[in-house]
Amino acid sequence: MINNKLRHMPTKQPYVLENSYEFEEKEWTKEHVVGRKFVPKGKFNGEWNLIVRACEKCNGYKSDLENDISAITMQPDSAGNYAINDRDLIRESKRKSKRSISRRTKKAVHASSEKLNINVPFSHGVNMNFEMFAPPQMDSERMFELARLQLMGFFYMLTYNKNKKRGYYWVGEYFPMLEAIRDDWGNAIHKWFMNYVEDWEPRLMLVGADGFFKAAIRRSPTAELWSWALEWNHNYRLVGFFGDSEATQLITKKIPSLDIKRVANLHDGHINMRTHVSLCDKEDIMFEWQENNA
């Protein structure tokens, strides 16, 4: 950042940041904040990426998160439709689905579609049985942990001091809100978030890897608080905040509720359902900014 204004970064070369912390020679590696294999093969060729130093243990931890999350974000929906019609995406999706193991099912991603058998009491002595199928799923905790590590790298860049050769970590809370698949980007929480932070000061607006990775970090005008949004492989979005704990707690009170309906009561529980809500292109301002205000 220069004088609190966005500046354009070179888009055809990596941006490498050193670290004043002294690693043992065999303990550190160059870490791509967005793994080159996280997006379809070749999408980062000749494209910008952020490279920092990381210890081997942390690098391996992040790579493990990237492995199955990358593969699953590239998978088609239950109807067989991909997020976009891209040959590299389709080819890489099929390749990764055979090689990557879902941490949720412990099976190859292509064999990890999930089936839910539901038996619902209909009337006295009569039950209704039906099955529901879903493409491979991910645990929210793993997704938001990978998001946190990517955001750490970007915040390190935003606070980097060239003379000291170091950047910093935010002080306060890391507050993830909700992940959403493409056909649910219009859900109440994501739409509220998108409009709530629209006028916050943009600190990082990134569209890279031919659009297969997007990031937006904005700063609150009233507190040491930042909003963040990530988009992975044109298919998943995650949003949230980090920074001042008190400001974060105040914001949580404003978050709307999702329209969740109970569709059946069971003897040992109940079934809730929420309809996905799509977002039309003209309403989508998640990663847009007005350059004349930068």
Secondary structure, 3 states (H helix, E strand, C coil): CECCECCCCCCCCCEECCCCCCCCCCCEEEEECCCCCCCCCCCCCCCCCEEEEEEHHHHHHHHHHHHHHHHHHCCCCCCCCCCCCCHHHHHHHHHHHHHCECCCCCCEHHHCCEEEEEEEEEECCEEEEEEEEECCCCCHHHHHHHHHHHHHHHHHHHCCECCCCECCCCCCEEEEEEEEEHHHCCCHHHHHHHHHCCCCEEEEEEEEHHHCEEEEEEECCCCCEEEEEEEECCCEEEEEEEECHHHHHHHHCCCCCCCCEEEEEECCEEEEECCCCCCCHHHCCCCCCCHHHC
